Amino acid sequence: MSESKKEKSQETYKTWSLKWWWHEWIQPLLWAFVLALIIRAFIIQAFKIPTGSMRHTLLEGDRILVNKFGYCGRFEIRIPFIEKTILSFPMITFREPERGDIIVFRYPVDGERDFVKRLAAFGGEVISIKDGHLFVDGKIVTEPDIFQKFYYYNRPDWAYGKPGQQIVVPEGQFFVLGDNSAESSDSRNWGFVPRENLIGKAMCIYFPFKRLGGVR
């Protein structure tokens, strides 16, 4: 074998060696995967709206970005696509949610499912629904004014939605409602959301493109 062919053969071997694949492809992809997990765990996560419980603010099929930074009560890593939690533990927060925020949280009845609702009341507050209006501590909620845009239904067959019922929200928990009250299973039905179940605050719709924009 000529010297030039030998050198070419050695160069081809080097190009397609495991070391080459590691430096050129495997290592960068691993770092990208780790970075994506960190961003997803601490900063931003994408979610798809599965039902019409938040119509017309969020529609079925909308894909939203959720801000988790300083807001989420847990560090959590899930396997992409199947959304199986593989690591989860409590985390210190430094930014508290506000009334009227659209929040994403782990469903208290089934921690493997995520729900999206509007935060209506905090621990220690007394909440009631009368004539379609939301009352907190005996006063109709007017701030933020988004609560004036929806009609809230009483549900005699639900534990926390009966007419004339006054509900004390336990400390460290939230009372949440769907904007499409007639079609929403929310705190009126299954109760309260523990603070540690909070995942983040909905920021914007990123798909479909015709609905691109922030959520209020």
SERO-4910 file (N, C-alpha, C, O; in steps of 0.05 Angstrom, whole numbers):
BEGIN
 pado doro    nc1    nc2    nc3   cac1   cac2   cac3    cc1    cc2    cc3    oc1    oc2    oc3
  Met    A     17    -24      0      0      0      0     18     25      0     37     27     16
  Ser    A     11     43    -18     27     68    -19     24     84      6      5     81     21
  Glu    A     43    102     10     42    119     34     18    136     35      6    140     56
  Ser    A     10    147     12    -13    165     11    -39    150     17    -56    161     31
  Lys    A    -41    126      6    -65    110     12    -67    102     41    -89    101     53
  Lys    A    -44     95     53    -43     88     81    -51    111     98    -67    108    117
  Glu    A    -41    135     92    -49    159    107    -79    164    105    -92    172    124
  Lys    A    -89    160     80   -118    165     76   -135    145     91   -156    153    102
  Ser    A   -126    120     92   -140     99    107   -140    106    137   -161    103    150
  Gln    A   -117    115    148   -116    122    176   -133    146    182   -146    147    203
  Glu    A   -134    165    163   -151    189    167   -180    181    168   -196    192    183
  Thr    A   -188    162    150   -216    153    149   -223    139    175   -245    143    186
  Tyr    A   -205    123    186   -210    109    211   -213    129    234   -231    126    251
  Lys    A   -196    150    234   -198    170    255   -225    184    253   -238    190    274
  Thr    A   -233    190    229   -258    205    224   -282    190    235   -300    202    246
  Trp    A   -282    163    231   -305    147    239   -301    131    264   -315    112    269
  Ser    A   -281    138    280   -276    124    305   -296    133    326   -310    153    323
  Leu    A   -298    117    347   -316    123    370   -308    150    382   -326    166    390
  Lys    A   -282    155    383   -273    181    395   -284    204    378   -292    225    389
  Trp    A   -283    201    352   -294    222    334   -324    226    339   -333    248    341
  Trp    A   -339    204    340   -368    205    344   -374    218    371   -392    234    374
  Trp    A   -358    211    392   -362    223    418   -358    253    418   -376    267    428
  His    A   -337    263    406   -332    292    406   -350    307    387   -358    330    393
  Glu    A   -356    295    365   -371    310    344   -401    308    348   -415    327    340
  Trp    A   -411    286    359   -440    282    360   -451    276    388   -469    289    398
  Ile    A   -440    255    400   -452    245    425   -450    265    448   -469    271    461
  Gln    A   -426    276    452   -422    295    474   -439    320    470   -452    328    489
  Pro    A   -439    333    447   -457    357    443   -486    350    448   -501    366    460
  Leu    A   -495    327    438   -523    319    442   -530    315    471   -551    322    481
  Leu    A   -511    302    486   -515    298    514   -517    324    529   -535    328    546
  Trp    A   -500    343    523   -501    369    536   -527    384    529   -539    397    546
  Ala    A   -536    382    504   -561    394    496   -584    382    511   -603    396    520
  Phe    A   -583    356    515   -605    342    530   -605    351    559   -626    356    570
  Val    A   -582    352    571   -580    361    600   -590    389    602   -604    396    621
  Leu    A   -581    407    584   -590    435    585   -620    437    582   -633    453    595
  Ala    A   -631    421    564   -661    421    560   -675    412    586   -695    424    593
  Leu    A   -664    392    599   -676    383    625   -675    405    646   -694    409    661
  Ile    A   -653    419    647   -650    441    667   -670    463    661   -683    473    679
  Ile    A   -671    471    636   -690    492    628   -719    484    635   -735    499    645
  Arg    A   -725    459    628   -752    448    633   -758    446    663   -781    450    671
  Ala    A   -738    440    679   -743    436    708   -745    463    722   -759    465    742
  Phe    A   -730    483    713   -727    508    729   -740    532    716   -748    551    730
  Ile    A   -741    533    689   -747    559    676   -773    558    660   -792    572    668
  Ile    A   -774    543    639   -797    544    621   -804    515    613   -787    499    608
  Gln    A   -831    510    611   -840    484    602   -864    488    584   -880    506    588
  Ala    A   -866    471    564   -888    472    545   -910    453    553   -905    431    563
  Phe    A   -935    462    549   -958    445    556   -979    447    534   -981    467    520
  Lys    A   -995    426    531  -1017    426    512  -1043    426    527  -1047    411    546
  Ile    A  -1062    443    519  -1088    445    532  -1106    422    521  -1112    421    497
  Pro    A  -1115    404    539  -1129    380    529  -1160    383    528  -1173    369    513
  Thr    A  -1171    402    544  -1200    404    546  -1209    433    543  -1192    451    540
  Gly    A  -1235    437    543  -1246    464    540  -1253    478    566  -1269    496    567
  Ser    A  -1240    469    589  -1247    481    615  -1238    510    618  -1248    524    636
  Met    A  -1220    519    601  -1211    547    603  -1220    564    579  -1210    586    575
  Arg    A  -1239    554    564  -1250    570    542  -1261    596    553  -1273    596    575
  His    A  -1258    618    540  -1246    622    514  -1218    634    517  -1206    643    497
  Thr    A  -1207    634    541  -1180    643    545  -1160    624    532  -1142    632    517
  Leu    A  -1164    598    537  -1148    577    525  -1166    556    512  -1185    547    525
  Leu    A  -1160    548    488  -1177    530    473  -1163    502    472  -1139    499    476
  Glu    A  -1180    482    467  -1169    455    464  -1148    455    442  -1152    465    420
  Gly    A  -1125    443    447  -1104    441    428  -1084    464    429  -1063    462    417
  Asp    A  -1090    485    443  -1071    507    447  -1046    496    460  -1047    479    478
  Arg    A  -1023    505    451   -998    498    465   -987    523    478   -984    544    465
  Ile    A   -981    521    503   -973    544    519   -945    540    531   -936    518    535
  Leu    A   -932    563    537   -907    562    551   -913    571    580   -927    591    585
  Val    A   -901    557    599   -906    562    627   -880    570    641   -860    557    639
  Asn    A   -882    593    655   -858    603    669   -857    590    696   -875    592    713
  Lys    A   -835    576    701   -831    562    726   -810    575    744   -808    569    768
  Phe    A   -796    595    734   -773    606    748   -782    620    774   -796    640    773
  Gly    A   -772    610    796   -778    622    822   -807    618    831   -814    629    852
  Tyr    A   -823    604    816   -851    602    821   -860    574    828   -878    570    844
  Cys    A   -846    555    817   -852    526    821   -844    517    849   -823    525    859
  Gly    A   -861    501    861   -856    492    888   -839    466    889   -833    457    911
  Arg    A   -832    455    866   -817    430    866   -797    430    843   -802    441    822
  Phe    A   -774    417    848   -756    410    825   -766    383    815   -771    365    830
  Glu    A   -769    382    789   -781    357    778   -769    352    750   -768    369    733
  Ile    A   -761    327    746   -752    318    720   -771    296    711   -775    276    725
  Arg    A   -781    299    686   -798    278    675   -787    268    649   -772    282    635
  Ile    A   -793    243    643   -785    231    617   -801    244    595   -826    244    596
  Pro    A   -788    257    575   -802    270    554   -822    251    540   -818    227    538
  Phe    A   -844    263    531   -865    249    515   -883    232    533   -908    234    530
  Ile    A   -873    215    550   -891    199    567   -897    213    593   -914    205    608
  Glu    A   -882    234    599   -886    251    623   -886    236    649   -901    242    667
  Lys    A   -869    216    651   -866    201    676   -845    214    693   -822    218    685
  Thr    A   -853    221    718   -834    234    737   -813    214    746   -819    193    756
  Ile    A   -787    223    743   -766    205    752   -750    218    776   -735    204    789
  Leu    A   -755    244    780   -742    257    803   -758    281    811   -766    297    795
  Ser    A   -764    283    837   -781    305    847   -775    310    876   -774    291    893
  Phe    A   -771    335    883   -767    343    911   -775    372    915   -773    388    897
  Pro    A   -783    380    940   -791    408    945   -768    427    940   -745    421    943
  Met    A   -777    452    933   -757    473    926   -766    500    937   -790    506    938
  Ile    A   -747    515    946   -754    542    957   -763    560    934   -751    560    913
  Thr    A   -784    575    939   -794    594    919   -789    623    928   -788    628    952
  Phe    A   -787    641    909   -784    669    917   -802    688    902   -798    712    902
  Arg    A   -822    677    888   -841    693    874   -869    680    878   -874    658    868
  Glu    A   -886    694    892   -912    682    899   -932    687    876   -932    708    863
  Pro    A   -950    668    872   -972    672    852   -991    693    862   -992    700    885
  Glu    A  -1006    704    843  -1025    725    849  -1053    716    840  -1056    699    822
  Arg    A  -1073    728    853  -1101    722    845  -1105    729    816  -1097    750    806
  Gly    A  -1118    711    801  -1122    715    773  -1102    703    755  -1107    701    731
  Asp    A  -1079    693    766  -1059    680    749  -1071    654    738  -1086    640    752
  Ile    A  -1065    648    713  -1071    621    702  -1047    604    710  -1025    608    701
  Ile    A  -1052    583    726  -1031    567    736  -1033    538    726  -1055    528    720
  Val    A  -1010    525    723  -1009    497    717   -999    483    742   -981    492    755
  Phe    A  -1012    461    749  -1006    446    774  -1011    417    770  -1025    408    752
  Arg    A   -999    401    788  -1005    372    788  -1032    368    802  -1037    377    824
  Tyr    A  -1049    353    788  -1076    347    797  -1074    334    825  -1061    313    827
  Pro    A  -1086    345    846  -1083    333    872  -1093    304    874  -1084    289    891
  Val    A  -1112    296    857  -1123    269    858  -1104    249    844  -1104    225    851
  Asp    A  -1089    259    825  -1071    242    809  -1047    258    802  -1048    274    783
  Gly    A  -1025    255    816  -1001    271    813   -987    268    786   -969    284    780
  Glu    A   -995    248    770   -983    245    744   -997    261    722   -988    262    699
  Arg    A  -1019    275    730  -1033    291    710  -1030    321    717  -1028    328    741
  Asp    A  -1028    337    697  -1026    366    700  -1052    380    692  -1064    373    672
  Phe    A  -1060    399    709  -1084    415    704  -1077    444    700  -1056    453    710
  Val    A  -1094    459    686  -1090    488    683  -1117    501    691  -1138    495    679
  Lys    A  -1115    519    710  -1139    534    719  -1131    562    727  -1107    569    726
  Arg    A  -1150    578    735  -1145    605    745  -1145    606    775  -1164    596    788
  Leu    A  -1125    618    787  -1123    619    816  -1144    640    827  -1143    663    819
  Ala    A  -1162    630    844  -1183    647    854  -1180    655    883  -1188    678    890
  Ala    A  -1168    638    900  -1166    645    928  -1143    631    941  -1133    610    931
  Phe    A  -1133    643    963  -1110    633    978  -1118    621   1005  -1140    624   1014
  Gly    A  -1099    607   1017  -1103    596   1043  -1112    617   1064  -1100    638   1065
  Gly    A  -1132    610   1079  -1142    629   1100  -1165    646   1090  -1179    658   1107
  Glu    A  -1170    647   1064  -1192    663   1054  -1218    646   1053  -1217    622   1051
  Val    A  -1240    661   1054  -1267    648   1052  -1278    654   1025  -1282    677   1018
  Ile    A  -1285    634   1010  -1294    637    983  -1323    627    980  -1331    608    993
  Ser    A  -1339    641    963  -1366    633    957  -1373    642    929  -1361    661    918
  Ile    A  -1394    629    918  -1403    637    891  -1433    643    894  -1449    626    904
  Lys    A  -1441    666    884  -1469    674    885  -1477    689    860  -1464    708    852
  Asp    A  -1499    680    848  -1509    693    823  -1488    697    802  -1487    717    788
  Gly    A  -1470    677    800  -1450    677    779  -1425    693    786  -1406    694    770
  His    A  -1425    705    810  -1402    722    818  -1385    707    839  -1395    691    854
  Leu    A  -1360    714    840  -1341    702    859  -1338    722    882  -1333    746    878
  Phe    A  -1340    711    906  -1337    728    930  -1313    716    947  -1311    692    950
  Val    A  -1296    734    957  -1275    726    975  -1277    743   1001  -1277    768    999
  Asp    A  -1279    730   1023  -1283    743   1049  -1307    762   1049  -1306    784   1060
  Gly    A  -1328    753   1036  -1353    768   1035  -1355    790   1015  -1376    803   1013
  Lys    A  -1334    795   1000  -1334    817    980  -1331    806    952  -1315    788    947
  Ile    A  -1346    818    934  -1344    809    906  -1317    815    895  -1305    836    900
  Val    A  -1306    796    880  -1279    799    869  -1280    816    844  -1292    808    824
  Thr    A  -1268    840    845  -1267    858    821  -1238    862    811  -1234    873    790
  Glu    A  -1219    854    827  -1191    857    819  -1177    830    822  -1177    818    843
  Pro    A  -1164    821    800  -1165    834    774  -1192    831    761  -1208    814    768
  Asp    A  -1198    849    742  -1224    851    730  -1231    827    713  -1254    825    704
  Ile    A  -1212    809    707  -1218    786    691  -1240    769    703  -1254    755    689
  Phe    A  -1243    770    730  -1264    754    743  -1292    764    736  -1311    749    740
  Gln    A  -1294    788    727  -1320    799    720  -1329    790    692  -1351    794    684
  Lys    A  -1311    777    677  -1317    769    650  -1330    741    648  -1339    733    627
  Phe    A  -1330    727    670  -1340    699    670  -1363    696    690  -1364    709    710
  Tyr    A  -1381    677    683  -1403    670    700  -1395    644    714  -1389    624    701
  Tyr    A  -1395    644    741  -1388    620    756  -1413    606    767  -1430    619    779
  Tyr    A  -1414    580    762  -1438    565    768  -1434    551    795  -1413    541    803
  Asn    A  -1457    550    810  -1458    533    834  -1465    504    824  -1478    500    804
  Arg    A  -1454    485    839  -1460    457    833  -1469    442    858  -1452    435    875
  Pro    A  -1495    438    861  -1505    425    885  -1494    398    891  -1494    389    913
  Asp    A  -1485    384    869  -1475    357    872  -1445    356    877  -1433    334    879
  Trp    A  -1432    379    880  -1403    379    884  -1397    389    913  -1412    405    924
  Ala    A  -1375    379    924  -1369    383    952  -1364    412    959  -1371    421    981
  Tyr    A  -1353    428    941  -1346    455    947  -1359    475    928  -1349    497    924
  Gly    A  -1382    467    916  -1394    485    897  -1424    490    902  -1438    500    884
  Lys    A  -1433    483    926  -1462    485    931  -1471    514    934  -1456    531    943
  Pro    A  -1496    520    927  -1507    547    930  -1506    556    960  -1514    540    977
  Gly    A  -1498    580    965  -1497    591    992  -1474    581   1009  -1471    589   1032
  Gln    A  -1458    563    998  -1436    551   1014  -1412    570   1016  -1405    583    996
  Gln    A  -1401    572   1040  -1377    588   1044  -1354    568   1051  -1356    553   1070
  Ile    A  -1333    570   1036  -1311    551   1039  -1286    565   1049  -1278    585   1038
  Val    A  -1275    555   1070  -1250    565   1081  -1227    550   1067  -1225    525   1070
  Val    A  -1210    564   1053  -1187    551   1039  -1166    545   1060  -1157    563   1074
  Pro    A  -1157    521   1062  -1136    514   1082  -1110    529   1076  -1104    536   1054
  Glu    A  -1095    534   1097  -1069    547   1095  -1050    531   1077  -1050    506   1078
  Gly    A  -1035    545   1060  -1016    532   1043  -1029    519   1018  -1016    503   1005
  Gln    A  -1055    526   1013  -1068    514    990  -1083    536    974  -1086    558    984
  Phe    A  -1091    529    950  -1105    547    932  -1132    536    924  -1137    512    924
  Phe    A  -1150    555    918  -1176    548    906  -1175    558    877  -1170    581    872
  Val    A  -1180    540    858  -1178    546    830  -1204    542    815  -1220    525    823
  Leu    A  -1208    557    794  -1232    555    778  -1225    555    748  -1205    568    740
  Gly    A  -1241    542    732  -1238    543    703  -1254    567    693  -1276    573    703
  Asp    A  -1244    580    672  -1259    603    660  -1285    594    648  -1305    609    648
  Asn    A  -1286    570    637  -1310    558    626  -1324    542    648  -1323    518    648
  Ser    A  -1336    557    666  -1345    545    692  -1365    522    688  -1365    503    703
  Ala    A  -1381    524    667  -1401    503    663  -1389    476    655  -1401    455    658
  Glu    A  -1364    477    644  -1351    453    634  -1325    446    648  -1309    431    638
  Ser    A  -1321    458    671  -1296    455    685  -1299    439    711  -1315    445    728
  Ser    A  -1282    418    714  -1279    405    739  -1256    418    754  -1233    416    745
  Asp    A  -1262    431    776  -1242    447    789  -1245    445    820  -1256    425    829
  Ser    A  -1237    465    834  -1238    463    864  -1266    460    874  -1270    450    897
  Arg    A  -1286    468    859  -1314    464    867  -1320    434    870  -1337    426    886
  Asn    A  -1305    418    855  -1310    389    854  -1291    374    872  -1300    360    891
  Trp    A  -1265    376    867  -1245    359    880  -1229    373    902  -1212    360    914
  Gly    A  -1234    398    907  -1221    411    930  -1198    429    923  -1199    443    903
  Phe    A  -1177    429    939  -1156    450    939  -1130    440    926  -1125    416    925
  Val    A  -1114    459    918  -1088    453    906  -1066    460    926  -1063    483    933
  Pro    A  -1051    440    936  -1029    446    954  -1007    463    940  -1002    460    916
  Arg    A   -995    481    956   -975    499    944   -953    483    930   -943    492    909
  Glu    A   -945    460    941   -923    445    929   -931    431    902   -913    421    889
  Asn    A   -956    431    895   -965    420    870   -962    440    847   -965    433    823
  Leu    A   -957    465    853   -955    486    833   -931    481    814   -909    476    824
  Ile    A   -936    483    788   -915    480    768   -906    507    758   -882    512    755
  Gly    A   -925    524    751   -917    550    740   -940    566    731   -963    558    733
  Lys    A   -934    589    719   -954    608    709   -954    609    679   -933    611    666
  Ala    A   -978    606    667   -980    607    638   -972    635    628   -981    655    638
  Met    A   -954    635    608   -944    660    597   -957    667    570   -967    689    566
  Cys    A   -956    648    552   -965    654    525   -973    629    510   -966    607    517
  Ile    A   -989    633    489   -995    612    470   -974    614    447   -971    636    436
  Tyr    A   -961    592    441   -942    592    419   -951    577    395   -939    578    373
  Phe    A   -973    561    398   -984    547    375  -1013    541    381  -1020    534    404
  Pro    A  -1031    542    361  -1027    549    333  -1019    579    330  -1025    596    346
  Phe    A  -1005    584    308   -993    610    303  -1014    632    302  -1009    655    308
  Lys    A  -1038    626    293  -1059    646    291  -1069    655    318  -1082    676    321
  Arg    A  -1062    640    339  -1070    648    367  -1045    656    383  -1046    658    408
  Leu    A  -1023    661    370   -998    669    382  -1002    694    399  -1013    713    390
  Gly    A   -993    693    425   -996    716    442   -997    709    471   -998    686    478
  Gly    A   -996    730    488   -997    726    517  -1024    717    527  -1044    721    512
  Val    A  -1025    706    551  -1051    698    563  -1055    716    587  -1036    723    602
  Arg    A  -1080    723    592  -1087    741    614  -1105    726    634  -1113    738    654
***
